[in-house]
């Protein structure tokens, strides 16, 4: 549970160093998966499927008869490599080099293959040079170690000397004795023979070099393909019920969080037809709960309570109500049947009011207390878009803005009108799809507001939009928020100055607009913002403020420092106040029933 505050800090780059925030980004959707491996995960899926009435009916013979032997379970296995091979892989996948790249390396571009090839060519040149000495120089050079010839009285000598010009840079020996006519004719014949022979030798060496290049290219390509194929391994362990339902399951999770991890899968066509029409088709994901996570959550929450009691005297307000709220809402995330109900209900509501937002459709007959089978949503995660925007990509920043704006509008609808909102808007739960819509994922952390709380929240945002400090304070006081100070501490401040300080604090808590005082924490006295100390923070506002804090951090990363959800939600809050009391109470009762855990 320590991940929850760290997920908030990952989006607060105006509050903590950027390096820290970048290290915490993995906590959004890339926490380490289960250590137990595929066999234990498959057993957990099998156990959950065994408890589903639809699967029990299927196994009893009341559905299509399909054996588990045709199920494929694929696992991504990082290929082992050393040296140069390690540079040819990224993220556990082998990169197949192009033929042009392989050819360039073989030709001597500086890699090991190029050096080896250069060495072979150099050996060929040295062999050709020794051939020149034997065939061209031997008639008048008895010793290749002599650098000059003296006067010769033999039949072959002419008695005169000549110095070859233009061969100073050559490694050939330079004969200085002028040969006679017979020797010149022999030289001409030798030169002609050597020219034809050397050209044949050069052609043969060129052909041999090309063959070696082709062999090396084929070897490199086959090795790269082997490494690429080695990344995907078919596992043979397929439990009975899993084999009846799924045609393929990826053993490597596509996402992992603190409570569960998600695996991609494909339903059997017969199962899909038997269960009923699903608009999303056979591609689904399996969200399976980590083993023993409930016990770990209970332990973490007890430790957090001890920490809150220990730090209570040193903090400007008591953290214990916040921890008590977490002790109530966090264990509810382990009830996946509850999450499936909430996801289906909010999906139907947003389909009417917010067409730019889509929620995955659950395959309800296959869901259980520890597992959800739902539609697979494809698109670019806001996490990757924020990473590109931080690196200076304007395209990624523009796409991130297109992803975030519909989410901000949807939160105004959920909080101020529906009274039931998604309380975990970190970037790993948002996908920008190809059609421009935004998929909102992970509905385990959902907050239901009572009819009075929803109306008080609408009053708060309407008052903040009008800069009505007194009205905002009255609305905040309904939740139990206590902002103020003793009279003797505020005598030096005018009412207007105090009002501005209170307005700043409320903006920090409930708006996405950047406030400089919100980017640092002051321990001066007992106040967060000078002149408006926070005396009491109620647990009921924790999830509301948590969602706003994360949204403000995302706006800041995308450069939307002047974007205000107070201005955006003002008209929505006004319409929420006009909702009839009977409708509001009925909706609140429905929301309360949806959020109750039944396990």
Beta strands, then each sheet from edge to edge (+ up, - down):
strand 1: 72-76
strand 2: 89-90
strand 3: 93-94
strand 4: 232-235
strand 5: 246-250
strand 6: 255-256
strand 7: 260-267
strand 8: 283-289
strand 9: 357-358
strand 10: 371-375
strand 11: 380-381
strand 12: 420-422
strand 13: 430-432
strand 14: 438-440
strand 15: 446-448
strand 16: 482-483
strand 17: 534-536
sheet 1: 4+ 1- 5- 7+ 6-
sheet 2: 4+ 1- 5- 7+ 8- 10+
sheet 3: 2+ 3-
sheet 4: 9+ 14+ 13- 11+
sheet 5: 12+ 15-
sheet 6: 16+ 17-
end
